[in-house]
Amino acid sequence: MRCLKAQHCFCAASSRTLSCASPLGVQVWGDVCRRRPEAWLGLDDDAGWPAVCGAQLVQTDPVLGISAPAVLAEPQTRLAALRGPEKGSP
């Protein structure tokens, strides 16, 4: 994956920034670019995520969040895929 070249900030306690104008998705992508995790998953109801995050993003319901039946199974499936096969499984 290639990180975005656009300016963005990550609002974390370590940065001492209390507010940030960048959408959450852009902030998360910036953090992913910095930390380079082996795998990650984002859950959000905001549409302001960079397109490159599509495979890692679970779009939640704006009212029901992950409790919406159509949404609830998605993070469970993706987390299981990130864990890989259990020991002793074929």
C-alpha positions as CSV (number, residue, x, y, z in Angstrom):
1,M,0.0,0.0,0.0
2,R,1.1,3.5,-0.7
3,C,0.5,6.3,1.9
4,L,-1.3,9.5,1.0
5,K,0.9,12.5,0.3
6,A,-1.7,14.9,1.6
7,Q,-1.1,16.7,4.8
8,H,-3.0,15.2,7.7
9,C,-2.7,15.0,11.5
10,F,-3.3,12.3,14.0
11,C,-5.0,13.5,17.1
12,A,-3.5,11.4,19.9
13,A,-2.6,12.2,23.4
14,S,1.1,12.0,22.4
15,S,0.7,14.8,19.9
16,R,-1.1,17.1,22.5
17,T,-3.5,18.1,19.8
18,L,-7.1,18.5,21.2
19,S,-8.9,18.9,17.9
20,C,-8.2,18.0,14.3
21,A,-9.9,19.2,11.1
22,S,-9.0,16.0,9.2
23,P,-11.6,13.3,8.9
24,L,-11.1,10.3,11.1
25,G,-10.3,8.0,8.2
26,V,-7.5,10.3,7.1
27,Q,-6.1,10.4,10.6
28,V,-6.2,6.6,10.9
29,W,-4.5,6.2,7.5
30,G,-1.8,8.6,8.6
31,D,-1.2,6.4,11.7
32,V,-1.2,3.2,9.6
33,C,1.4,4.8,7.3
34,R,3.6,5.7,10.3
35,R,3.2,2.5,12.3
36,R,3.0,0.0,9.4
37,P,0.9,-2.6,11.2
38,E,0.9,-6.1,9.7
39,A,-2.9,-6.0,9.7
40,W,-5.6,-3.6,10.8
41,L,-9.3,-3.0,10.7
42,G,-11.3,0.2,10.9
43,L,-15.0,0.5,11.9
44,D,-16.7,3.8,11.3
45,D,-20.0,5.3,10.0
46,D,-18.2,8.3,8.3
47,A,-17.7,8.2,4.6
48,G,-14.6,10.3,4.7
49,W,-12.1,7.5,4.5
50,P,-9.4,7.3,1.8
51,A,-10.2,4.8,-1.0
52,V,-7.0,2.9,-0.2
53,C,-8.6,1.9,3.2
54,G,-11.6,0.2,1.6
55,A,-10.4,-3.4,2.2
56,Q,-9.8,-2.6,5.9
57,L,-12.9,-0.5,6.6
58,V,-16.2,-1.8,7.9
59,Q,-18.9,0.8,7.2
60,T,-21.1,0.9,10.2
61,D,-24.7,2.1,10.4
62,P,-25.0,5.8,11.4
63,V,-27.7,5.1,13.9
64,L,-27.2,1.4,15.0
65,G,-23.4,1.2,14.7
66,I,-22.2,-2.4,14.6
67,S,-25.4,-3.6,16.2
68,A,-27.2,-3.5,12.8
69,P,-27.6,-7.1,11.7
70,A,-26.1,-6.4,8.3
71,V,-23.0,-4.9,9.9
72,L,-22.4,-7.1,12.9
73,A,-21.2,-10.1,10.9
74,E,-18.7,-8.2,8.9
75,P,-16.2,-7.3,11.7
76,Q,-16.5,-10.8,13.1
77,T,-15.7,-12.3,9.7
78,R,-12.8,-10.0,9.1
79,L,-11.3,-10.4,12.5
80,A,-11.5,-14.2,12.1
81,A,-9.6,-13.8,8.8
82,L,-6.9,-11.7,10.5
83,R,-6.4,-14.4,13.2
84,G,-6.0,-17.1,10.6
85,P,-6.9,-20.8,11.1
86,E,-7.0,-22.1,14.6
87,K,-4.4,-24.6,15.7
88,G,-5.6,-28.1,15.0
89,S,-8.0,-27.0,12.3
90,P,-7.6,-28.6,8.8
